[in-house]
Amino acid sequence: MHTPAPSNSRSHRPRRLRSSPAMRRLVAETRLHPANLVLPVFVREGIDEPRPITSMPGVMQHTLESVRPLAAEAAEAGLGGIMLFGVPAERDPLGSAAADPNGILNLAIRAVADEVGGELVVQSDLCLDEFTSHGHCGLLDDAGRVDNDATLESYARMAVAQAEAGAELLGLSGMMDGQVAVVREALDAAGHIDTAILAYAAKYASAFYGPFREAVDSQLQGDRRSYQQDPANRREGLREALLDLDEGADIVMVKPAMSYLDVLSDVARVSTVPVWAYQVSGEAAMIEAAAQNGWIDREGAIRESLVSIARAGADTVLSYFALEAAAWWR
């Protein structure tokens, strides 16, 4: 026998605010806008036309020529920025091409700044891993370990070169201790006091970077667990972010996003500067693979994943889906 609900139960009906698409849109707690999205882009030296990345459907390695219209498209879509990664034709143990004004990344920065400067924030990855023959994010000592302080000197040179090429925001992704302070000092000494620093503050040694390594033709030997964070550690992520804030980071980021929403939430609660997150290559590849197999709704999964990152506290999200997502939220 059906028991009638108590008469006062009708005063608590959360479903009233889910009754239609218009109602759900009206009361949504988390909103994304194209300006909250940044598009990561790879520019490769020595290719004549854009080259598809097998493990990242829809993502290409671009030429200096093809990156220009892509940047213009990103600006037209209203994205917040474009993050540039360089893939050099030649590498050496010191990553010498990283600070070369005529290296592929610095040339790409110039090309994009010339194309969309003032319309889109031109951002650049500041790390040695794409440029070293061993694939590590820093210089190696005689024992084959990453030398933190020697690496900082290279980062300082890279920072000045990227700022001079036209980058407005430098993405410090190498996870070397003290990198924000050293780069800030180098930029200021060179007169680039307005060049901003995005600190990859909590960057974990993740299995979800796999497709990215194809994208940059990584030469990695071994792993990066001695300097990227242990996935088991939550408090350490907050500690890293606080250290970067103390050193003068203008923005702090958590990477990857999906498996570290707790860390992202922790950082967002205490940060006095914008907090970003990176939806990394493996996260995007999983969505693409499952969608291609008919297991999930692609657009729905992309939307939900991006909203979840923003809901956890990210003010801006780096995502390979940025361009098409911008069209949905525009």
Number of C-alpha atoms within 10 A of each C-alpha: 3 4 5 6 8 7 7 7 8 9 7 8 9 9 9 10 15 15 10 11 9 10 12 14 13 11 10 10 8 13 11 20 16 23 20 20 28 29 21 22 22 22 28 26 19 13 13 12 14 18 15 14 17 13 20 20 13 11 19 19 22 24 20 22 15 14 23 19 13 18 25 17 14 25 23 13 18 21 26 22 27 25 21 24 25 28 25 21 14 13 19 12 15 17 25 16 24 30 23 16 17 14 19 24 32 27 20 30 29 22 19 28 22 13 18 21 19 11 17 23 20 24 28 28 23 30 26 27 24 28 31 26 18 23 25 25 26 29 24 18 11 7 7 9 12 19 16 20 16 13 21 22 15 21 26 21 16 27 31 24 21 29 25 19 21 22 28 24 25 25 23 24 22 26 24 21 16 14 24 28 19 17 27 21 16 20 24 13 11 12 12 17 13 11 20 20 25 25 30 25 31 29 26 26 18 18 10 20 16 16 20 18 16 15 26 21 16 19 17 16 10 9 11 18 12 11 18 18 20 15 16 8 11 16 12 15 23 23 14 21 28 19 16 25 20 11 18 18 25 18 22 29 29 29 26 24 28 20 15 21 21 16 22 30 19 18 28 23 12 12 15 13 14 16 27 29 29 24 22 22 23 20 22 21 20 14 18 22 16 14 15 12 8 10 10 14 13 16 16 9 16 20 15 12 18 24 16 16 24 24 17 21 22 27 19 24 26 25 23 24 20 26 21 15 21 20 13 13 12 13
